Amino acid sequence: MTTVPVSMTGTRELVDGALRAAVGRLDPRTYRVAAHHFGWTEADGRPAGAVANHGGKPAAPGRPTGSSGKALRPALALLSARAAGAAPETALPAAVAVELTHAFSLLHDDIMDGDRTRRHRPAAWTIFGEPAAILAGDALLALAGEVLLEAPAPGAQAAARDLAAATRRLIAGQSLDLEFETRQKITLEECLDMAGGKTAALLACSCSIGAVLTGAPEPVAAALAGFGSELGLAFQLVDDLLGIWGDPAVTGKPALSDLRSRKMSLPIVAALGAGTPESARLAGLYRRPVPSGTADLEEIARLVEASGGRAWAEAEAVRRIESAAAHLDAAAPPDDVRAEFLHIADFVTHRDH
């Protein structure tokens, strides 16, 4: 496991105040849902961790309270400004906007997937109900556009347009993912296309939006977006691997969660299309109703690995990072910025959650 990059550890402190100020514009009911989702408050509105002193359960050991995630997208947005020769603070509205958009997608994604936990805490919809969580996600997305268009920067309109286009691609990818749930056959190319929208679109935008906001030349922004697109596919590949073989104590999701939900993730699709006896056995098991125990799920995981799905996903993630590095070289950022981008890429491919 690699250490968390400096740009990510420092970003949360830099972005947190602006993010809280933006979310503070929401009406009280919507704010309560959003604040819980970001990890700032408990379900009853008290500051995160307060329940530990009032008869509730404390935070999980080693898990900080009040954390809203890894700050990956905001860190990339700030780095992209530095790649274009601007101070990171000039891209603060961009960093806030991509984090708001990411939060919108997670609030909706938890409902669509029926996920009851998020970062070791109850998902917002399980506490406030699905309608309230949907509305909170919608509000955060609208807020993202507001924050960008208000930015006193030369590229504010272009950045808002790019984020809107990335969100449209994100939704298209999510829609394709839902369609996969009712289809018997899915090609690997289709699955990669889905991931390119659902995950990579917003990461590509995050890697270029700071540069766009500060008025960087189009070739620089395009190269940074190319880096982010490849990084996004690597991120999804690792996410899919963790969805099968990740440690529940670290990921915050049940063991073998993607198999229990019969998700057509990249390792699964690669294994199903491998044309081996194990692939045929896997296809038969995957069509059956979800079992109540874990024995069948463990057998499915074994077959995915035996069919080469795990090895393909691991190798493809490495290949995507190599391709990302080539795009980054085309952007020609300062050496220290390039090193930090690559450190984040390494973190993405070696993370355990």
KELO-78050 format. One record per residue (C-alpha): chain; x, y, z; residue number from 0. Coordinates in Angstrom, 2 decimals. Each point is the difference from the previous one (the first is absolute). Example, Ala and Ser with C-alpha at 12.3 -4.5 7.8 and 13.67 -1.06 7.14 Angstrom:
('A', (12.30, -4.50, 7.80), 0)
('A', (1.37, 3.44, -0.66), 1)
# end
This chain:
('A', (0.00, 0.00, 0.00), 0)
('A', (1.44, 3.36, -1.03), 1)
('A', (-0.12, 3.08, 2.19), 2)
('A', (-2.66, 2.60, -0.74), 3)
('A', (1.48, 2.71, -2.28), 4)
('A', (0.82, 3.36, 1.54), 5)
('A', (-2.38, 1.77, -2.36), 6)
('A', (-2.89, -2.09, 1.28), 7)
('A', (0.80, 0.38, 3.70), 8)
('A', (0.31, 3.76, -0.35), 9)
('A', (-2.99, 0.49, -2.27), 10)
('A', (-2.63, -0.86, 2.57), 11)
('A', (1.15, 2.79, 2.31), 12)
('A', (0.17, 2.51, -2.86), 13)
('A', (-3.36, -0.93, -1.54), 14)
('A', (-2.02, -0.78, 3.13), 15)
('A', (-0.93, 3.58, 0.90), 16)
('A', (-1.12, 0.90, -3.51), 17)
('A', (-1.89, -3.28, -0.32), 18)
('A', (-1.84, 0.55, 3.27), 19)
('A', (-0.82, 3.58, -0.98), 20)
('A', (-1.48, -1.16, -3.30), 21)
('A', (-2.08, -2.78, 1.60), 22)
('A', (-1.10, 2.52, 2.62), 23)
('A', (-2.08, 1.73, -2.66), 24)
('A', (-2.45, -2.90, -0.03), 25)
('A', (-3.30, 0.06, 1.82), 26)
('A', (0.16, -1.55, 3.51), 27)
('A', (-1.64, -3.32, -0.95), 28)
('A', (2.21, -0.58, -3.01), 29)
('A', (3.08, 1.20, 1.87), 30)
('A', (-0.59, -2.62, 2.70), 31)
('A', (0.11, -2.81, -2.58), 32)
('A', (3.06, 1.42, -1.72), 33)
('A', (1.89, 0.64, 3.24), 34)
('A', (-0.55, -3.60, 1.06), 35)
('A', (1.13, -1.26, -3.40), 36)
('A', (3.21, 2.05, 0.18), 37)
('A', (0.69, -1.42, 3.46), 38)
('A', (-0.33, 3.31, 1.82), 39)
('A', (-2.98, -0.94, 2.16), 40)
('A', (-1.79, -2.99, 1.45), 41)
('A', (-3.55, -0.90, -0.97), 42)
('A', (-1.45, 2.24, 2.71), 43)
('A', (2.03, 3.01, -1.16), 44)
('A', (2.64, -0.06, 2.72), 45)
('A', (3.65, 0.32, -1.09), 46)
('A', (1.50, -3.30, -1.17), 47)
('A', (1.26, -2.09, 2.92), 48)
('A', (-2.29, 1.66, 2.53), 49)
('A', (-2.11, -3.13, 0.38), 50)
('A', (2.95, -1.77, 1.57), 51)
('A', (-0.52, 2.15, 3.11), 52)
('A', (-3.77, -0.39, 0.10), 53)
('A', (-0.58, -3.72, 0.08), 54)
('A', (0.61, -0.59, -3.70), 55)
('A', (2.66, -2.00, -1.74), 56)
('A', (3.40, 1.64, -0.52), 57)
('A', (1.66, 0.22, -3.35), 58)
('A', (1.75, -3.11, -1.27), 59)
('A', (3.51, -0.40, 1.46), 60)
('A', (2.57, 1.85, -2.06), 61)
('A', (-2.69, 1.80, -2.01), 62)
('A', (-0.17, 3.76, 0.43), 63)
('A', (-3.40, 1.55, 0.47), 64)
('A', (-1.19, 2.88, -2.12), 65)
('A', (1.90, -1.25, -3.06), 66)
('A', (-1.60, 0.30, -3.41), 67)
('A', (2.29, -2.35, -1.85), 68)
('A', (3.38, 0.03, -1.69), 69)
('A', (-0.27, 3.48, -1.63), 70)
('A', (1.31, -1.56, -3.21), 71)
('A', (-1.95, 2.17, -2.44), 72)
('A', (0.60, 3.32, 1.76), 73)
('A', (3.72, -0.82, 0.24), 74)
('A', (0.13, -0.65, -3.74), 75)
('A', (-1.85, 3.26, -0.72), 76)
('A', (2.51, 2.01, 2.04), 77)
('A', (2.92, -1.84, -1.59), 78)
('A', (-1.32, 0.77, -3.47), 79)
('A', (0.19, 3.71, 0.77), 80)
('A', (3.62, -0.45, 1.08), 81)
('A', (0.66, -1.95, -3.21), 82)
('A', (-1.09, 3.10, -1.91), 83)
('A', (2.28, 2.24, 2.05), 84)
('A', (-2.69, 1.46, 2.29), 85)
('A', (-0.22, -0.01, 3.78), 86)
('A', (-2.14, -2.86, 1.33), 87)
('A', (-2.24, 2.42, 1.93), 88)
('A', (-1.25, 1.44, -3.30), 89)
('A', (-1.60, -3.36, -0.76), 90)
('A', (-1.81, -0.30, 3.34), 91)
('A', (-3.45, 0.49, -1.60), 92)
('A', (0.83, -2.82, -2.42), 93)
('A', (1.07, -2.29, 2.84), 94)
('A', (-3.23, 0.70, 1.88), 95)
('A', (-2.10, -0.50, -3.13), 96)
('A', (1.41, -3.43, -0.85), 97)
('A', (-0.41, -1.15, 3.61), 98)
('A', (-3.64, 1.17, 0.01), 99)
('A', (-0.60, -1.85, -3.27), 100)
('A', (1.65, -3.13, 1.35), 101)
('A', (-2.21, 0.18, 3.11), 102)
('A', (-3.09, 0.33, -2.21), 103)
('A', (0.96, -3.17, -1.84), 104)
('A', (0.65, -1.96, 3.21), 105)
('A', (-3.30, 0.99, 1.60), 106)
('A', (-1.86, -1.26, -3.06), 107)
('A', (2.27, -3.01, -0.52), 108)
('A', (-0.61, -1.32, 3.53), 109)
('A', (-3.75, 0.01, -0.67), 110)
('A', (0.28, -1.68, -3.39), 111)
('A', (2.34, -2.70, 1.32), 112)
('A', (-1.84, -0.44, 3.30), 113)
('A', (3.25, 0.62, 1.90), 114)
('A', (-0.81, 0.61, 3.65), 115)
('A', (3.42, 1.25, 1.09), 116)
('A', (2.36, 2.68, -1.25), 117)
('A', (3.47, 0.46, 1.53), 118)
('A', (-0.87, -2.19, 2.99), 119)
('A', (-3.14, 2.04, 0.76), 120)
('A', (-3.69, -0.47, -0.91), 121)
('A', (-0.72, 1.25, -3.52), 122)
('A', (-2.09, 3.18, -0.01), 123)
('A', (-3.05, -1.63, -1.58), 124)
('A', (-0.23, -2.57, 2.80), 125)
('A', (-0.43, 2.81, 2.54), 126)
('A', (-1.85, 2.76, -1.84), 127)
('A', (-1.81, -2.06, -2.65), 128)
('A', (0.56, -0.31, -3.73), 129)
('A', (-1.88, 3.17, -1.06), 130)
('A', (2.01, 2.21, 2.36), 131)
('A', (3.30, -1.54, -1.11), 132)
('A', (-0.91, 0.46, -3.68), 133)
('A', (-0.88, 3.64, 0.59), 134)
('A', (3.23, 0.58, 1.93), 135)
('A', (1.98, -1.43, -2.92), 136)
('A', (-1.86, 2.22, -2.45), 137)
('A', (0.68, 3.04, 2.18), 138)
('A', (3.73, -0.74, 0.19), 139)
('A', (0.22, -0.31, -3.78), 140)
('A', (-1.75, 3.35, -0.48), 141)
('A', (2.31, 1.51, 2.60), 142)
('A', (3.06, -1.20, -1.91), 143)
('A', (-1.02, 2.05, -3.04), 144)
('A', (-0.67, 3.05, 2.16), 145)
('A', (3.41, -0.16, 1.65), 146)
('A', (1.80, -0.19, -3.35), 147)
('A', (-1.96, 2.75, -1.72), 148)
('A', (0.63, 2.34, 2.93), 149)
('A', (3.76, -0.56, -0.13), 150)
('A', (2.02, 3.17, -0.79), 151)
('A', (2.07, -1.80, -2.61), 152)
('A', (0.38, 0.27, -3.81), 153)
('A', (-1.15, -3.54, -0.65), 154)
('A', (-3.04, -0.16, 2.30), 155)
('A', (-2.51, -0.52, -2.79), 156)
('A', (2.16, -2.56, -1.79), 157)
('A', (0.59, -1.89, 3.26), 158)
('A', (-3.74, -0.09, 0.72), 159)
('A', (-0.66, -1.28, -3.51), 160)
('A', (2.64, -2.73, 0.38), 161)
('A', (-1.44, -1.11, 3.34), 162)
('A', (-3.51, -0.14, -1.47), 163)
('A', (1.26, -2.13, -2.90), 164)
('A', (1.86, -2.31, 2.40), 165)
('A', (-3.15, -0.38, 2.11), 166)
('A', (-1.99, -0.91, -3.11), 167)
('A', (2.57, -2.70, -0.80), 168)
('A', (-0.05, -1.19, 3.61), 169)
('A', (-3.78, -0.42, -0.17), 170)
('A', (0.24, -1.80, -3.34), 171)
('A', (2.49, -2.43, 1.52), 172)
('A', (-2.22, -0.56, 3.02), 173)
('A', (-2.97, -0.60, -2.30), 174)
('A', (1.99, -2.59, -1.94), 175)
('A', (1.00, -1.65, 3.28), 176)
('A', (-3.69, -0.33, 0.90), 177)
('A', (-0.74, -1.47, -3.43), 178)
('A', (2.66, -2.65, 0.59), 179)
('A', (-2.07, -1.35, 2.91), 180)
('A', (-2.65, -1.26, -2.44), 181)
('A', (2.29, -1.28, -2.78), 182)
('A', (1.38, -3.49, -0.37), 183)
('A', (3.03, 0.90, -2.13), 184)
('A', (2.31, 2.97, 0.38), 185)
('A', (3.25, 0.49, -1.88), 186)
('A', (3.16, 1.23, 1.65), 187)
('A', (0.00, 2.99, -2.36), 188)
('A', (-3.49, 0.95, 1.19), 189)
('A', (1.06, -0.37, 3.62), 190)
('A', (3.03, 2.23, -0.54), 191)
('A', (-2.23, 2.54, -1.73), 192)
('A', (-2.32, -0.03, 3.01), 193)
('A', (2.93, 0.57, 2.38), 194)
('A', (1.28, 2.75, -2.27), 195)
('A', (-3.19, 1.90, 0.73), 196)
('A', (-0.97, -1.02, 3.50), 197)
('A', (3.44, 0.45, 1.56), 198)
('A', (2.54, 1.41, -2.45), 199)
('A', (-2.01, 2.97, -1.27), 200)
('A', (0.03, 1.87, 3.32), 201)
('A', (3.63, -0.90, 0.70), 202)
('A', (0.99, 1.26, -3.46), 203)
('A', (-1.83, 3.24, 0.73), 204)
('A', (1.63, 0.25, 3.43), 205)
('A', (3.45, -0.31, -1.55), 206)
('A', (-0.59, 2.89, -2.42), 207)
('A', (-2.61, 2.28, 1.61), 208)
('A', (2.48, 1.99, 2.09), 209)
('A', (2.04, 0.71, -3.11), 210)
('A', (-3.13, 0.91, -1.96), 211)
('A', (-1.22, 2.31, 2.75), 212)
('A', (3.28, 1.90, 0.06), 213)
('A', (0.05, 0.43, -3.79), 214)
('A', (2.58, -2.60, -1.02), 215)
('A', (0.59, -0.74, -3.72), 216)
('A', (-2.35, -2.66, -1.40), 217)
('A', (2.77, -2.55, -0.83), 218)
('A', (1.14, 0.03, 3.65), 219)
('A', (-3.54, -0.49, 1.29), 220)
('A', (-0.64, -2.79, -2.54), 221)
('A', (3.16, -1.86, 1.00), 222)
('A', (-0.91, 0.26, 3.68), 223)
('A', (-3.49, -1.29, -0.78), 224)
('A', (1.58, -2.93, -1.85), 225)
('A', (2.04, -0.80, 3.09), 226)
('A', (-3.16, 0.09, 2.11), 227)
('A', (-1.97, -2.19, -2.37), 228)
('A', (2.58, -2.77, 0.16), 229)
('A', (0.35, 0.49, 3.76), 230)
('A', (-3.77, -0.36, 0.30), 231)
('A', (-0.02, -3.35, -1.75), 232)
('A', (2.82, -1.21, 2.24), 233)
('A', (-1.96, 1.24, 3.01), 234)
('A', (-3.08, -1.98, -1.08), 235)
('A', (2.02, -3.14, -0.64), 236)
('A', (1.44, 0.16, 3.52), 237)
('A', (-3.44, 0.79, 1.41), 238)
('A', (-1.40, -3.09, -1.71), 239)
('A', (2.82, -2.14, 1.37), 240)
('A', (-0.72, 1.29, 3.51), 241)
('A', (-3.70, -0.71, -0.51), 242)
('A', (0.88, -3.69, -0.19), 243)
('A', (3.22, -0.46, 1.95), 244)
('A', (0.12, 3.08, 2.23), 245)
('A', (0.14, -0.24, 3.79), 246)
('A', (-3.43, 1.04, 1.39), 247)
('A', (1.66, 1.50, 3.07), 248)
('A', (1.84, 2.41, -2.29), 249)
('A', (-2.42, 0.52, -2.91), 250)
('A', (-3.06, 0.44, 2.22), 251)
('A', (-2.00, -2.33, -2.27), 252)
('A', (-1.12, -3.60, 0.67), 253)
('A', (2.31, -2.81, -1.13), 254)
('A', (-0.42, -0.95, -3.66), 255)
('A', (-2.54, 2.84, -0.34), 256)
('A', (0.16, 0.31, -3.79), 257)
('A', (-0.61, -3.73, -0.40), 258)
('A', (-2.96, 0.05, 2.38), 259)
('A', (-1.61, 2.74, -2.08), 260)
('A', (0.93, -1.83, -3.24), 261)
('A', (1.76, 3.12, -1.25), 262)
('A', (1.44, -0.26, -3.50), 263)
('A', (3.34, 1.54, 0.94), 264)
('A', (3.10, 0.00, -2.19), 265)
('A', (1.69, -3.10, 1.53), 266)
('A', (-3.30, -1.90, -0.28), 267)
('A', (-0.56, 0.94, -3.64), 268)
('A', (3.62, -0.84, -0.85), 269)
('A', (-0.35, -3.40, 1.69), 270)
('A', (-3.33, -0.78, -1.67), 271)
('A', (1.50, 0.72, -3.41), 272)
('A', (3.17, -2.02, 0.51), 273)
('A', (-1.38, -3.13, -1.69), 274)
('A', (1.27, -2.44, 2.63), 275)
('A', (-1.82, -2.83, 1.80), 276)
('A', (0.10, 2.18, 3.12), 277)
('A', (-1.71, 2.78, -1.99), 278)
('A', (-2.87, -2.30, -0.89), 279)
('A', (-0.36, -1.11, 3.62), 280)
('A', (0.11, 3.65, 1.10), 281)
('A', (-2.73, 0.96, -2.47), 282)
('A', (-2.27, -2.71, 1.38), 283)
('A', (0.50, 1.08, 3.60), 284)
('A', (-0.43, 3.69, -0.79), 285)
('A', (-3.48, -0.61, -1.46), 286)
('A', (-1.24, -1.65, 3.18), 287)
('A', (-1.85, 1.89, 2.75), 288)
('A', (2.29, 1.55, 2.59), 289)
('A', (0.69, -2.55, 2.77), 290)
('A', (-0.44, 0.83, 3.65), 291)
('A', (3.43, -1.35, 0.99), 292)
('A', (3.51, 0.75, -1.20), 293)
('A', (1.13, -3.40, -1.30), 294)
('A', (-1.39, 0.59, -3.50), 295)
('A', (1.39, 3.53, -0.02), 296)
('A', (3.45, -1.28, 0.91), 297)
('A', (-0.26, -2.55, -2.81), 298)
('A', (-0.94, 2.78, -2.44), 299)
('A', (3.02, 2.04, 1.13), 300)
('A', (2.21, -3.04, -0.52), 301)
('A', (-1.37, -0.50, -3.52), 302)
('A', (0.52, 3.65, -0.90), 303)
('A', (3.63, -0.35, 1.01), 304)
('A', (0.42, -3.37, -1.73), 305)
('A', (-1.48, 1.47, -3.20), 306)
('A', (2.58, 2.78, 0.00), 307)
('A', (-2.34, 2.83, 0.94), 308)
('A', (2.05, 1.13, 2.97), 309)
('A', (3.34, -0.14, -1.82), 310)
('A', (-1.42, 1.87, -3.00), 311)
('A', (-1.43, 2.78, 2.18), 312)
('A', (3.26, 0.42, 1.91), 313)
('A', (2.06, 0.13, -3.21), 314)
('A', (-2.47, 2.35, -1.70), 315)
('A', (0.15, 2.41, 2.92), 316)
('A', (3.79, 0.16, -0.35), 317)
('A', (-0.32, 0.52, -3.77), 318)
('A', (-2.45, 2.86, 0.50), 319)
('A', (2.35, 1.72, 2.43), 320)
('A', (2.82, -0.27, -2.54), 321)
('A', (-2.26, 1.58, -2.60), 322)
('A', (-0.95, 2.72, 2.48), 323)
('A', (3.67, 0.83, 0.53), 324)
('A', (0.44, 0.50, -3.75), 325)
('A', (-2.86, 2.52, -0.05), 326)
('A', (1.54, 1.76, 2.98), 327)
('A', (3.30, 0.34, -1.81), 328)
('A', (-1.85, 1.71, -2.86), 329)
('A', (-1.32, 2.60, 2.46), 330)
('A', (3.62, 0.74, 1.08), 331)
('A', (-0.78, 1.03, 3.59), 332)
('A', (2.77, 1.10, 2.41), 333)
('A', (2.01, -2.94, 1.34), 334)
('A', (-1.41, 0.18, 3.52), 335)
('A', (-3.58, 0.11, -1.32), 336)
('A', (0.68, -2.93, -2.33), 337)
('A', (1.39, -2.00, 2.93), 338)
('A', (-3.09, 0.73, 2.08), 339)
('A', (-2.37, -1.03, -2.82), 340)
('A', (1.90, -3.27, -0.35), 341)
('A', (0.00, -0.53, 3.77), 342)
('A', (-3.80, 0.26, -0.07), 343)
('A', (-0.11, -2.47, -2.88), 344)
('A', (2.12, -2.42, 2.02), 345)
('A', (-2.28, 0.47, 3.00), 346)
('A', (-3.07, -0.74, -2.15), 347)
('A', (1.39, -3.29, -1.27), 348)
('A', (1.32, -1.20, 3.37), 349)
('A', (-2.77, 1.19, 2.35), 350)
('A', (-1.95, -2.41, 2.20), 351)
('A', (-3.22, 1.99, 0.28), 352)
# end
